[in-house]
């Protein structure tokens, strides 16, 4: 997804600062990049298709770009028009004096473009962003803030913008609606970015801009105003992520780092939230809605992609433990189920990034129907965190690799804890709650045991890395794990995989089984183990290959991956999933693929 970095300050080498910020945003996924900076009172711009290194090569050919203390930069993930130099940001006004970078989508850009063309403007790109630049240019009468505010009255859609103007050399403006923008405040400089990763290298003091706010920076001073030009006082927050946390920590890939750090981060997710004495859960973020929870009669767990598979797990947890019926809904499908939502519904929105457009749209709709909406979100201050009534953070640190791993595990644990919390209000027995809590506490050690021996999964990966198709089967709580395991291998290995319930096999999938198809079977000890063994037998009888994930060696399979037994049907699937994450990682590694930034994918999908 697109990324923004902009700088204003006393440092005269703005270019390396912008480029370094863009590199911190690479994990978001992009296909072109560009910068525009003031240098000798003129705005110079350079753009390149492909990775930041290509932009650096272009920049290095041009010496005037080296000096300057105000600039804007962008990584673009193509939406309107393909990845070309013409479509790459920054875009400029007709007279080339006003330059704009933009994240988001302008809904009425065609209409505005036609009006501007009628006024005689010429467009060089297919983007909605060029329309913004030309529009601001057409409204400019000597004061950039006035022109931008006037433009906000005409634009509809989602945008985070940073804008500079050749006639106002020390001015940098940032503005946002429905797309994130964070402002880093240091002694001698101000950095704006679409997320904090691009800022933490220079400062940990940040201001999160809200929708309908504009920051007007003049060198190192600033005003934040509403779209009605009323000055607003904003608190400065301190980020607790350091740069080290956001880097690979010595591993070859962020993905491996993020899989292997789960024992620690899951402790962080759970920390301070379990009340041992009463076998209860206490989420500080839900205190203010606790009395409202007593009135709810239905739960909707919302998410998309990996967050949806966590929601599926949550649906099963709530139905088993909470005494309230639950259903998982995939965010983009929400609009077709909204009739079931009312003021007695508790909608729990799952989103690692907190910026997923489909999930945000569904939340806004659910709020209109009076639902209580809370979130389980990793990114502090993100849109989902802000628009929900209350919520719980994952506390797992930034997830950089595009494929989600530690966020899924944390979402699963936190949903289980939500189910226990509600269940304890509605008759879930102390001993049952206590047994699950004991298993949750075993989870980090079980994951550590797997992490200590993670290289062993490579030998299993060698059995399947050249396959074209795979099946993943699980039952009950392992069914969402089968779905997530199949998604993971699809995302990073580009192998077609299907996740299904073991019970579904006979209803169609079994037609695929032959001696060339491998099935990954989740067969750990639980109340449905016998049924899973029967499914394995069905596959073996048709000469299919089976790799089982089990707590002891199984005799009738091609390979068994052993996992520690945490003795809980609810928690064991989260242990099993770590194996599927590692399997996907090693398969992708053997296939020599771009593991952290798989083709066609973006970390945060901020368009519907
Ligand atoms: C995860 O591996 C995926 N890349 C993707 O499905 C992701 O989970 C989905 O886009 C939702 O993201 P969110 O949790 O940030 O809302």
Boltz pocket constraint, residues with backbone or C-beta under 6 A from the ligand:
constraints:
  - pocket:
      binder: B
      contacts: [[A, 304], [A, 305], [A, 306], [A, 307], [A, 350], [A, 351], [A, 352], [A, 353], [A, 354], [A, 355], [A, 356], [A, 359], [A, 402], [A, 403], [A, 404], [A, 405], [A, 491], [A, 601], [A, 602], [A, 603], [A, 604], [A, 605]]
      max_distance: 6.0
